[in-house]
Every structure is written in structure tokens, then in C-alpha cells.
């Protein structure tokens, strides 16, 4: 990245030959980081005897086990970026003396900040401030973006995709549920030869009208269906939680078929917020 001298009025033959600078090797990057961060520590430290400077072992661990392992895979062997992250770590007195897991988390936070990524650490903590699984964080993030109607639609689509349609009467209609309570279990139809639990079966294509009928029964309210509900259906389609066959749009003159793309953990979380006992339908 330089401008040729000819742009400044010099003769073209006076331009020096171009030289290709190879990338730093990990060993070279580590040595340069160690020397640069060591100089930065000495130049920025106050002239007080009580100040404890990081040892050479701490600096070497920061460069090799910290920056090259947790930062370089994302920012490359860009010494400017690595030095900035290293100086930020050194600015915290407790960073180097902590465990490697703590150092890793701090470096990853700085990498996200340097790359302009939002901080999602709050999604990875529960009320006790302990780190939770990233899958749970994904479910929480998805739930935050769903309305109550969309959650009920998602549960309805999942149930329709995993339950045989011949069981709808016993599972969703009042007379069927009263008969179920008397007998203690649902008499399965259609898939009587399949002993696989419904939630372990692959999702099936189902008519949108059946999904909306289950949605109506789960809501236990009248006047739930209408244009706003169809708009919520299209919203779930846009975020990829359900898909129309052939990726066609909803049409009033034909019975569209949809397939549920949501996983069970997300559906369980939606059902829990809606006070729907999912096991009552999937494990009967």
C-alpha cells in the first residue's frame, strides 16, 4: 500500500521495485508481541515501588496461550489489532493472574468489541450469573423476538407436524379430551404400528388450515383467526421457523401446506410461557 513516485512528478524508472512482505509466522508474531507489550508495560507504569508489573512468564502466556490462541483466529496476525487487545488486557490488574478461562473470556470480549459485534454475554447468564449453554441462549434470544400469537402458532405447527391427524379429535376437541380423561390414554390411529414417540419423528407437511384449527383450540377463545393471525404466520416464515411447500405465499383459494422448522427446545419454551402442557399431546 504505497503511491508510486510518478504521481509526485518523478520519472517512472525511479520507482523502487515492489517487495512482497510475507505474513508473520506464529513464532515471529509471538516474539514481536512479547517485545512490544513488554515495552508498553514499562513505559506506561507509574514510578512507584508498590506497583507490581507482570512477569515475563505472564507476558509470554498472554502472547502465546492468550492472543495467538483466542484472538488471532479472528483478527489474523494483525499486530496492530493484537497489540490493542493485549494492552487492554494488561490495563486490568486482575486479568493476568486469573485462570486461563477468565483470560479467554476477556480476550473474546475484546475481539467482539474490536470487530464491532454486539455483546451477547447477558444472554449466556441465568439469574445466578452462571454461564449457560449457547443453545439455551439461542432459545432465549428467539423468544424475545416472538409475540404471544407467534408462540402459539409455533406450538400449533409443531403439534400438527408430529401428531397424526386422526388423533386431533381426541387431543383437541372437548368431547375427545373428556373421553381421554375417563380412559386414561389416547387410542392412537393411523400410526398404530409406529411406536416412535411423536417428538422423535421427523416433521410432516401439514395443511395450514389444520394448523390454524389447532391454534384456535389451544387459544380457547373465539375470533382468534383473521388477517392479523395470517400476518403472524408470514412473520414466522420470514424468520425461517416454518416454511410453505414450494415457498409459495398464502392464498385464500388453496389449502397451503407448511412444515415446522423449529426444534423441540424452542417449542417447549413457547409452550411453557403459554401454560400449554406439551407432554399432554406428545406423550399421551
N, C-alpha and C positions, 0 to 999 in steps of 0.2 A: 503494500500500500504506500506508494510514493508517486509524486508527479514527475514526469520527465523534465529534464533541464531545458529541453527545446521549447517548452511553454514559457520559459523565462527569457527567451531570446537567444539561448546558446545553440551552437551547432549540434545537430543530432548525433554526430560522431563523438561528441564529448560526453554523452550519457554513459555512465558506468554500466557494465554488464549486470543483468539481473541475477540475483543469487537466491536460490530456494532455501529457506530456513526450515529444516525438519522439525517435527514436533518433539517436545521434551519426552524423554523416556521416564517411567515412574521413578527410577533411581535419581535421575537428574532433577526432576521436579521436587522430590523429597529433599535433596541437598539444598536446592535454592530456597525452598520454603523454610527449612530449618535455619539457614543463614539470615534470611530476611526477617523472619519473625523474631529471631534472637536479637537482631539489631533494633527492631521496633520496641521490644521489651526494655532494652537498656536505655533507649533514647526517650521513652515516654514515662519511665518510672520516676517517681519523686525521690529527691535526695534525702531519704530518711532511712536510718538504720533499721527501723522496725518493719519496713516493708519486706515481705518475703517474695522474692522473684521465683518464677517457675524454674525448675531444674532442667538440665539438659535432657534427662530421661522423659520428663513431662512434655517438653517441646518435641522431642523425637516421636513420642507416642501420638501427639496431636497431629503431626505431619503424616506419619505412615499409617497408623491404625485409625486415625480420625479423618483428616482431609482427603487423603488419597482413596480411602475405602468408602466413605459415606458422601463425599461431595464431588469428587472427580467424575464418577459415573454420570452425573447430571450436568455439570458445568464444564467437563473436559479438563485437560491440563492447561487451563487458562490461569496463569499465575496471578493476574490481576483479581479475578474472582476468588481464587483460593486464598490469596493473602487477605482479602477483605473479610472472608469468613473466619480465617484464623485469628485476625485481630479482634473481631467481635467476640470470639470465644475467650481470648486472653483478657478481654476487658471485664470478664466476670471472674472474680477470685475463686469461686467455688467450682468452676467448670472443670478444671484440670484435675482437681483432687477427687472428683466424684467417680462413680463407676463408668465403665465403657458404655453401658446402656444409656446413662444420663448424657454422656458426651455425644452419643449417636443422635439422641432426640434433639439436642441443642443444634447440632450441625444440620440436621434435616430441616429444622425450623428456619435456620438462616438460609439454606438453599431455597426453600419455598419463597422466602422474602426476596431473595436476590432474583429469582425467576419471575416474580410478580404473581405468584399463586396465592390464593386466599388461605388463611389459616383455618383449618377444619379440625383443630385439636379438640375443640369443645364437643364435637360430635363423637369423639372417641373416649369420652369420660362419662361415667354414670354419676349418680348423686354422691357416691363415696369417693369420688375423684380417682378411681382406679381405671386403668386402661382397659377398654373392652375390645372385642373382636371387630375387625373392619366390616364384616358382614352385617353386624348389628348397627354399625354407624351408617351403612348404606340404607338399611331399612328405615332408620330414624330420619335420614335426610329425605327419603322418598315420601314418608308420611307427612312431613312438614309441608310438602307441596300439593297434597291432595285435600280436596274438600270432603265433607261428610257424604255427600251424594256419590262422589267418585269412589270412596272407600266401599260403600255398599254395592256399587256397580262392580267393583273389582271382586268382591266376595261372591256376588251372584254369578259372574262369569266363571270364576274358578269352580264353584259348585256345579254349574251346568256342564263344564268340561270334564268333570271327574265322576259325576253321578249319572247312572243310566236314566234315561227319560221316563222309563216305565215306573220308576220309583218316586217320581215327582209328587204323585197324588198322596202317597203315604208320608212323604217327608215334609211337604209344604202346605197341604190343604188341612184345614181344621179337623175334618172327619177322619182323615188318614192318621193324623197325629194322636187323636183320641184312641183310635184302634191300636196304634203303636204302643201307647202307654198301657193299654189293657194286656196286650200280648207280650210286651217287654222287648220286642225287637221287630225290625222291618223284614218282611218277606221279600227277598230280592228277586227281581225279574230280569229277563234279558241276558244278564251276565252270570247266571246261576252257576255256570261251570267255571267261572273265573273267581278264584279265592283271593286274588290280589287285593290288598287294601286300596280303596279308591284314590287316596292321596299318593300312592305309588304308581298309579297308571299314568301313561302319557296323556296330556290334554287332548280332547277330541274337538272337532269342529262342531259348533252348536249354532242353531238359529238365533238371531238377535231377539226375536220375539220371545223365545224361551228364557233368555237371559233377563229380559225386562219383566216377564211374568214372575220369575224368582225374586227379582229386585222388589217388585210390588209386594210379594208375600213377606219378605224379610222386613220391609218397612212397616208393615201392619198399619198402613194409613191409606186413605183414599186420595185420589187426584195426585199421585206421585209421578205419573207418566205425562210427558209433554215435550215441547221443544227444548226447554232448559235441560231436561234429562238427556236428550239426544246430543246436545252441545257438550255435556259432560262425557258422553261416550266418545265423541270425537277428540276430546281432550286426552282421554286415556290412550286413544290410538296414536295421537301425536307424540306422546312420551314413550311409546313402544310397549305399553303394558297389555294391550290387546291389538289384534290385527284382523282386518277383514280379509276374506278369501279373495285372492286376486288383487288385494289392496284397492278395492273399489270403495266409493263413497256410499254413504247411507242413502237409500232410495225408498220412497214410500210405496212403490208399486212392486217390490220384490222382497222376498224374505232373505235378508243378508245373513251370512254365516260368519261367525267370528271364532277366534281361538285365543285362549288366555295365555299370555306370555309372562305372567307374574309367578314368582316362586312361592312356595308354601310359607316361609318365614314372614314375608310381607303380607300375605293374605291373613295369616294368624294375627299379626299386629293390627290390621284393619278390623278384623272381627272382634278382637278384644276391646278396641275403642268403641265399637258399636254395640257391645254387650251381646254378641252373637256367639253361641256355643258351637264352634266349628266341628268339634268332635261328635256332636249330636247328629250331624249329617254325614260325616265321613267315616265314622267308626261304628255306626249302628249295625 
